Amino acid sequence: MPCLSLVFTEPIPNYNISSEGATCKVITRKWDKIRTKDNCTSLKTYQHTQCMGHCDSVSTATYGDVGYESMCTCCQPELTEVFTDVPLQCLNGENRVTNFLVIKTCRCRQFKCVSEPDKSGMEEINSQGQVIEANQQSVRRRRR
C-alpha cells in the first residue's frame, strides 16, 4: 500500500479590494489665482482641484503572532497636469515663478496598512515555555 503524505499550507489572504462602493473623484474647488505664504500672486487664474471620496479597505485574519493583515485604498491623484514656471508677482515688487498641479483624475490606490494591530492582552508561548509579549516583543520566564 502506498504511503500518502499530506501537506497543509497556510492560506494566502485575498486582498482584492472591490471599488464598487468607492466614491473617489476629482473635486473642483474653484478657479482662482495662486497665492503663496509670502504674499506672491499669480497673474492668471488656475483650477484648484483635490481628490475626495471613500475607498474600501480589508483586514484578513492570519496565523501566528500577527493576528491580521490589512490592505487599504486611498483616494489619490491618477492623472495630473503640471503648469511649470507660473509667473508670480510679490507685494515687495519681486517677480518669481512656481509650479502648480491640477488633478485630472483620481482613483483608489491600494497599499499595505502600516499600523500595527492592537495585541493588548495577547500572549504567545515559545517552544522553551517562555511568554513572548506581543506588544514589546521581549521575552520573560513564565512563573510556575
N, C-alpha and C positions, 0 to 999 in steps of 0.2 A: 504494500500500500504506500503511495507517495506521501511524502511529508509536505504539508502546506504551512507556509508561514504568512501571517497577516501583518501588514504594516499599517499603522494608523498615523495619519499625518494631521497636523493642526490645520483646520480650515482657513483659507485665505479670506479675510474680510472683504466684502463687496463695498467699494467706496464710490460706486457710480451714483452721483447725486443728480436727481432729476431737476430740471429747470422749469418744469411745468408751472409751478406756483410762483416763479420769480417775477418780480416787478421792476427789475433793474433797467433803467433807461436814462437817457440824457435829459437833463432839465436845463432849459434856457432861462437863466435868471434875468438878464437884462442886456440891452445894448448900452454901453457906457464907455467913457474914457478910462484908460488905465491910470491909476493913481498909486504912487509909491509911498512908503512910510515917511520919506524925507521930502514930501510935497512936490514931487515932479509929476506932470500930467502929460498924457499922450495928446497929439494934435487931432487924431481921428478916434472914432468910437469903435469898439470891438464887442463881439458877442461873448458875454460871460456865461460859462456853462459849468455843469457839475454832473457827476453820476450819482443817482439816488435810487433807492429801492431795496426790496427784500430779496435775499438769496438764501438758498437752503444749506443745511449742514447735516452731518450724520455722525453718530458715535456708535462704535461696534464693540461689544464685549470681547475680550481676548483672554488667553490663558496666561498663567504666571502672575508676576507681581505688578504688571502694568495695569490690569483691570479693564481698560478700554482704550481705544484709539479713536481719534476724531479727525474728520476732514471737514473743512469749512469752505464756503464760497463767499466771495466778497464782491460787491458791485464796484467795478473798476473800469477805467477807460480802455477801449479796444482800439479804435481809430482816432487819431488826433491830427490837427493841423497846427503847425508851428509858424508863427509870424516872427521872423528874425529882424533884428536891427530896427525895432519900433522906435521912432524918434520921440523923445520926451523933452518937455520944457519945464525947468525948475523955477521956483519962486525967486531964487537968487540970480536968475538970468542964465544959469548954466544949461547947456544942451547935453543930453545923454541919449543913450539907446538901451533898449532892453529886449528880451524875447517874451512872447506871450503865446500861450497854448489854448486852443479851442478844441473841446472834446466833440467828436462827430458821432461816435457810437460807444455804448457801454455794454459790458456783459459780466456775468457771474464767473469769476475766475476761481479755480479750485486750488487749495493749498492745505498742507497738514497743519492742524492747530498746534501751537507751541505751548499752550498752557498745560500744566501738569494736573493729572486727576487728583481729586481730594481722596487721600488714603487714610484719613484720620480714623483711628480705631482698628485699622487692619494690622495684622502681624503675620509674618511668614517665618517658618522654622526651616533652617537649612539642614543638610544631612548630618551635621555634627550636633544637632539638638540645640543650636543657638537661635535666638529670636532675632530676626532682621527687622529693624524698624523701617517701615516703608518710607516715611517722610524724611528721615535723616540718613538712611542707608548705612547706619552704623550697626555694629554687631555687639551684643552683650550676652553674657551667660544667663541661661534660664535658671532661676532658683527652684530648688526642689523642696 
